[in-house]
Amino acid sequence: MPELRMHDLRHSFASALVNSGRSIYEVKQLLGHSKITTTERYAHLSQQTLLDATDAAAKATGITVSE
């Protein structure tokens, strides 16, 4: 896979961690970043993770969301 770079693997690793529920602070430490803003550029939330977070907020507040 000549097109695969280590940099790509770092992005995938960071994204997999945050989408599995690990905190951005944990990811920051694992990647060895000195600034959280760098980690934020690496960790990409999936659409499903964002929808799950919205559902959790709605459930916590008692709001019913119809599809």
Secondary structure, DSSP 8 states (H G I E B T S, - for coil): -TT--HHHHHHHHHHHHHHTT--HHHHHHHHT-SSHHHHHHH----HHHHHHHHHHHHHHHT-----
